[in-house]
Amino acid sequence: MIHPKIVVVEDEKNIVRVLTYNLEREGYQVSVARDGEEALEKIRRQMPDLVILDLMLPKVDGLEVCRQLRADSRTARLPIVMLTAKTQEADRVVGLELGADDYIAKPFSPRELVARVKAVLRRASHTELPPVWRCGLLSVDWGRRVVKIKQRTVTLTPKEFELLKALVEANGRVLSRDTLLERVWGYDQAVEIQSRTVDLHVSQLRQKLGPEGKRVLTATGAGYRFQMPDEE
């Protein structure tokens, strides 16, 4: 099983230790950034499944980090849990208006924080799709496994269909090759030949989707994402 990756953005060593210990105990892969500049670089390079973001940071503050992540199409839907000593309602409102998915004030209960992280990840990974989903010229009947471009039926292999579904369910978020290998092929860990399998299937899926194939975007060095209608 591939465990979700979390980037903790926090400059207080004691809090970093508490967060890292409790999250790793739950099976999450944790990496740490100690200022806003490092956070932006690390998040864009690693493309984690979730970010825990302190607001009071050196160099670039947490609100600006959140603002830049939401302005970048690759990270626009990345789940963000804000963590800060600020407890005033105005700060909470600003963070949520910038696109944070949740907000936890210090001091916090590690147990509560882990529960919040699980809830945010659960919401992010289980997008409810309508029985018949439409996007541009593309329509998909998920139950009947019928894919059409305009009125023309497109024949996808089972893996191509599951790949399309995984990308659409991600709702615009980047999925790494590891994640796709787990969700579509059931592999626990990527190796070079398996990663090439993902790339080959993505290429075939793009070709079969014709004009809508351009929606399957490559996030260089990170994976793939599906461009949703609201991004146009």
HELIX and SHEET records of a PDB file:
HELIX    1   1 LYS A   13  ARG A   25  1                                  13    
HELIX    2   2 GLY A   36  GLN A   46  1                                  11    
HELIX    3   3 GLY A   62  ALA A   71  1                                  10    
HELIX    4   4 GLU A   89  GLU A   97  1                                   9    
HELIX    5   5 PRO A  110  SER A  125  1                                  16    
HELIX    6   6 PRO A  158  GLU A  169  1                                  12    
HELIX    7   7 ARG A  177  LEU A  180  1                                   4    
HELIX    8   8 LEU A  181  TRP A  185  3                                   5    
HELIX    9   9 GLU A  192  LYS A  208  1                                  17    
HELIX   10  10 GLY A  210  ARG A  215  5                                   6    
HELIX   11  11 PRO A  229  GLU A  231  5                                   3    
SHEET    1   A 5 GLN A  29  ALA A  33  0                                        
SHEET    2   A 5 LYS A   5  VAL A   9  1                                        
SHEET    3   A 5 LEU A  50  ASP A  54  1                                        
SHEET    4   A 5 ILE A  80  THR A  84  1                                        
SHEET    5   A 5 ASP A 102  ALA A 105  1                                        
SHEET    1   B 4 VAL A 132  CYS A 135  0                                        
SHEET    2   B 4 LEU A 138  ASP A 141 -1                                        
SHEET    3   B 4 VAL A 146  ILE A 149 -1                                        
SHEET    4   B 4 ARG A 152  VAL A 154 -1                                        
SHEET    1   C 2 VAL A 216  ALA A 219  0                                        
SHEET    2   C 2 GLY A 223  PHE A 226 -1                                        
END                                                                             
